[in-house]
Each structure stands twice: as C-alpha cells, then as structure tokens.
C-alpha cells in the first residue's frame, strides 16, 4: 500500500502548485502595476478572474502581506501597498548599501557558474529592450538581482536583499523606454566590474544603480527640491533665505591691495 501511494502523484502537490501559481500571479500583477498602489484586492473578484476558489486567493493575500506588497486593514480589507516618499527614500538607502556590499563580495568571489547565469539574464534583458518587450522586463530585472545576490555567496545578505527587492520592486519597474535601456546598461556595467574583480567599482556601480532608480521614482512623486525645502524651513524659523545665507557664507573675503603690497615689500627686505 505504501509503495502504491509513493509511486502516484500526491493530491497535496496539486494543492501547493495551485496556491503557488495564484501567489505568483498576484505578485507579478502588483510588480508590473497591473494592480495599482492602493487598489483594493477583493477576494471574490480575483477568484473569478483567476478561475479559482477564494481559498487560494485568501492565502496568496496573506503571503503577499508578509512580503510587504499588500496591506490589510479593518476598514478597507486588503489592498496593494502604498509607499510614501519618505518610506521609499529610507528603503532605497538601505537597499543601495546592501546591494553595494553584495556586488563587492561577488567581485571578490567571481564564481563562474553564477556569472554565466547573470550574463544570460542580461542578454535576455537587452533583447527585450531592443524588441520593445517592456512587459518582460520587471520579471527579468528581478531575475538579474536574484542572481546577483547569489553571486555574493552570503546567505544572510541574500535573504535581506530578497525582502528588500520584494518591498521595493514597484520602485524598480520603470515604464519609460529611455530609463529601461539605461537600467540594463547599468546592469552590464556592474557585471563587467564583477568579472574584472574590481570590488570598489562593483560596489559603487551597484549602489548608484539603486539610488538612481530610487531618485527616478521620487521625482515621479513630485518631491520638493532641496532649495525649496530650505526656503520653507528658513521662513518657518524667521531666518534669512537660503540664497542670502549662501551668498554671505561663500563670498570670498576682499583683499586690501595696499596691505598686500606692504606685506610683499616687508618679505622682500
């Protein structure tokens, strides 16, 4: 009897596979922004669209909540997570720091099998950009950074990066074709530094890549520029405006020609 059960496909396999597919479908819908930030996730409607019962949808929402992609409140129920500019900036800063360290480790280890996998994903990404298959890029971008995390060969760091990638995935899914092309150019530069074993360059390029993507996202939120923020703060506390302070602080001191000439004569005597 045990041999017979062991040779057949377990019912639980289909159950787990179904739940896994629902989770992945909803995750990709959020990352690709087919489901918008703040959009409510109604179990019945999603179940109808996916052709499943409510149970796997409910389980998927719980999983995505744990990943930071969904929030559940008593009033609204489940909805796609929204991120303020402050939360985005703080998260991007942490991810940039960790991505830089991971790239440094990848350049130090230079494991050939993983580098080949990264190069394969890079090729697919460049082909998708060239073919204007922008729908493929969010998933390929996730694959690239997953393989990059593997190249660091640090399981703790890879786990932290996985959580941060999931939390910031919406920030790193640009729709602008120019930005898409630049993203994959930056990926190529990171990989070249890793192959060359240049730890410092790899770390710098990886961190700058994350910060640049974060800056693009923040600019889309119309974040006030630094000068405007300084003006507002100056007005609040009754201080001179930033421009006036800067002018007086940075203006070089005028030299007295007569004194300068006297010093030169004394030095020459």
DACORLIN-V176737 format. One record per backbone hydrogen bond with DSSP energy under -0.5 kcal/mol. NH is the residue of the N-H (numbers start at 0). CO is the residue of the C=O. If there is no record, write none. Layout:
# DACORLIN-V176737
NH | CO
NH | CO
This chain:
# DACORLIN-V176737
4 | 0
5 | 1
6 | 2
7 | 3
7 | 4
12 | 9
13 | 9
13 | 10
14 | 10
15 | 11
16 | 12
17 | 13
18 | 14
19 | 15
20 | 16
21 | 17
22 | 18
23 | 19
24 | 20
25 | 21
26 | 22
27 | 23
28 | 24
29 | 25
30 | 26
31 | 27
32 | 29
33 | 28
34 | 28
35 | 33
37 | 79
38 | 35
40 | 77
41 | 39
42 | 40
45 | 41
46 | 42
47 | 43
48 | 44
49 | 45
50 | 46
51 | 46
56 | 52
57 | 53
58 | 54
59 | 55
60 | 56
61 | 57
62 | 58
63 | 59
64 | 60
65 | 61
66 | 62
67 | 64
68 | 63
69 | 63
70 | 78
72 | 76
76 | 72
78 | 70
79 | 38
80 | 68
87 | 83
88 | 84
89 | 85
90 | 86
91 | 87
92 | 88
93 | 89
94 | 90
95 | 91
96 | 92
97 | 93
98 | 94
99 | 95
100 | 96
101 | 97
102 | 98
103 | 99
104 | 100
105 | 101
106 | 102
107 | 103
108 | 104
109 | 105
111 | 109
114 | 110
115 | 111
116 | 112
117 | 113
118 | 114
119 | 115
120 | 116
121 | 117
122 | 118
123 | 119
124 | 120
125 | 121
126 | 122
127 | 123
128 | 124
129 | 125
130 | 126
131 | 128
132 | 127
133 | 131
135 | 132
136 | 133
137 | 133
139 | 135
140 | 136
141 | 137
142 | 138
143 | 139
144 | 140
145 | 141
146 | 142
147 | 143
148 | 144
149 | 145
150 | 146
151 | 147
151 | 148
152 | 149
153 | 148
157 | 153
158 | 154
159 | 155
160 | 156
161 | 157
162 | 158
163 | 159
164 | 160
165 | 161
166 | 162
167 | 163
168 | 164
170 | 167
171 | 167
171 | 168
172 | 169
179 | 175
180 | 176
181 | 177
182 | 178
183 | 179
184 | 180
185 | 181
186 | 182
187 | 183
188 | 184
189 | 185
190 | 186
191 | 187
192 | 188
193 | 189
194 | 190
195 | 191
196 | 192
196 | 193
197 | 192
198 | 196
201 | 197
202 | 198
203 | 199
204 | 200
205 | 201
206 | 202
207 | 203
208 | 204
209 | 205
210 | 206
211 | 207
212 | 208
213 | 209
214 | 210
215 | 211
216 | 212
217 | 213
218 | 214
219 | 215
220 | 216
220 | 217
221 | 218
222 | 217
228 | 224
229 | 225
230 | 226
231 | 227
232 | 228
233 | 229
234 | 230
235 | 231
236 | 232
237 | 234
238 | 233
244 | 240
245 | 241
246 | 242
247 | 243
248 | 244
249 | 245
250 | 246
256 | 254
259 | 255
260 | 256
261 | 257
262 | 258
263 | 259
264 | 260
265 | 261
266 | 262
267 | 263
268 | 264
